Amino acid sequence: ISQNSWGYYADDCLGEDEGSDVSAAELAEYKSWDYDPAMAAAIQYFVTYAGCDAQGNQREDSPMKGGLVVFAGGNENIPYDYIGSNDPNVISIGAFGYNGTKADYSNYGDWVDIAAPGGDGQTDRDVIWSTLPKSINSVGYAGWDEDGSPWVGTSMATPHVSGVAALIVSYFGGPGFTAENAKDILFSGLGSTIGGSKPIGKKLDALASFQYGVKHYPAGGGSSTSQPPVLELDKSAVTVKAHETVEVGFTAYDLGGRTLSFTLDGGSKAIDLEKKDVPSALIISGWKDTPGTYQATLRASNGESTTEASLTYTILPNHAPEVIGEAGDIFMEGQQKVGSVPLDKLFRDEDGETLSCWAERTSGDACVNATIDGDRVLITPIGYGCATVTVTATDFLGEDAEVSFRVAVVDPRQPVHVSPEVASTEVTIGIETEEMVSVKLSLYASTGGLVLEKTAEASAFDPIVLDVSALAPGRYTAVLEYDGLSRRVRVIKY
């Protein structure tokens, strides 16, 4: 029910300063007008007994017990309404323009419940088209303007709300459906409050109201307490990788407000209910069971009836990390620079999981430290010589892959490196070249006599291995000739 049937332009009631507030004197006059007690009583009676028989029970042919009263909030741009819109039994309507903001004329205040399109008249498009009487004679309206006319006002906004309310009653109405139910559906879908410091109610949203309604009320009426629980899974099927934990949410409620209990049957040890007093998700941990396809059934009970929903889930097999590239040998001159190798150049995981990686020197000279820094392997020189570094990548289930590479650190001031400095069985002699070259090695005793002579391919990565186990203890001099160079280095046997 609306208290009038057409709108009017806001500037008709705002004086010369269009859009301005009325004066304090005018506002005081509005507030001095009495709200007709007879109107208040009539509204109260309608809200309570509409659709009822003489005994106050819902009529069989009525879609709803009780009534809704929808009033336009008024077009004076004041925080007060003198015609009953602030009656607590009335749904009061404010108006907004095409840009979604408060219309200049719309009355405002906490008593305004819902904001709906009423036009603002700022442009030719910012209006509401409505049928209006062509003329008025002594009897009443004399015909209608079939083409419609553009108008603005809270009286244009009010039919939007009345229409949504009527749609709600037409869909959800029936035996047991009440005006409070209709109001709950209508108000539960409203958007945010419009108007800021001059509030004109929350924004009307027909779709959101219906979405709320279908979740909480049966179509065609009926007592909500006689309905089974509502249970809806977000998904009916899901695929889970072996390393993943996946949540499948669900919505569950009882139309009668009764407490629900939940049980989960079937499936496997990989699935469980969320550990909460009122769970709202199923938890599937792929690593808790073997690969395969399973079906679990979730049941919600209100003590009288039960609703169930099934979930099919597939756990995929795990794939171990795989090596996709080699780091290659790393040649470093001096100890000033740090080398690095991107991990994504070494490994990949088919399952897409983040791998745990670590690096270490596994053999050779103590010439480098190997560490993981984010997505890279860092090689920090701490001495001279050649070492092997191994990088290992492990997935969530412990399967791994590894890559090894050599690192040579050369001292520019001492191109030939002997390790160990004092040996009993063998020594390795590395040279400063990154590439393999042919080396002639001559070993002389401290007396100057030639002890042994050999030719070998060598580099910083592939040192010459010299067996000294048969030599007498003492100092020796090794002479290495390669690439037109001649290098001397001391060898000590004990």
Number of C-alpha atoms within 10 A of each C-alpha: 16 15 14 10 14 18 22 15 15 24 17 12 15 19 12 9 9 13 17 15 18 16 11 9 9 12 17 12 11 15 13 10 11 10 16 11 10 9 13 16 11 11 20 18 14 17 19 19 18 20 21 19 13 8 8 13 14 22 17 13 10 17 22 27 26 24 23 23 18 22 28 32 36 26 27 24 23 21 19 22 26 18 18 22 24 21 19 12 19 22 24 29 37 36 36 27 22 18 11 15 16 28 30 24 28 29 27 29 19 12 22 25 25 30 35 26 31 30 30 27 21 12 9 10 12 19 21 22 16 17 15 19 15 12 11 10 7 6 6 9 12 12 11 12 13 11 9 14 13 18 23 28 32 30 26 27 27 31 22 18 24 19 12 18 21 15 15 21 23 15 16 25 25 23 18 18 25 24 22 16 22 26 17 15 25 24 21 16 20 20 16 12 16 23 21 10 8 17 22 31 27 21 23 25 19 20 13 16 23 21 13 16 22 13 16 20 24 18 16 15 20 16 14 17 14 12 17 19 28 19 20 18 19 13 13 13 14 15 15 20 20 23 21 18 15 17 19 18 16 16 13 21 19 22 19 16 12 14 13 16 14 16 12 17 13 13 18 17 13 17 24 18 18 16 11 8 7 13 15 17 19 20 17 27 19 26 21 16 14 15 16 12 15 16 16 18 14 20 19 23 22 22 12 11 11 17 16 17 15 19 19 15 23 18 24 19 16 20 17 19 23 18 18 12 13 13 17 12 15 17 19 21 15 15 16 9 11 12 15 18 17 15 20 13 13 20 21 20 19 10 17 11 15 12 19 13 22 16 20 18 22 14 12 16 18 16 21 26 17 20 19 19 13 10 12 17 21 19 24 19 24 14 17 24 28 27 21 20 22 17 23 19 25 19 20 16 12 11 14 18 17 17 19 17 15 20 26 29 26 27 18 10 7 13 16 21 22 22 19 14 12 16 18 16 13 16 22 18 24 24 27 22 19 17 13 15 15 14 21 16 22 17 22 19 17 11 8 10 10 14 13 12 12 12 13 13 14 23 19 26 24 20 23 21 15 14 13 17 14 10 15 11 13 12 15 21 18 21 17 21 16 16 9 5 8 12 14 16 16 16 22 17 19 13
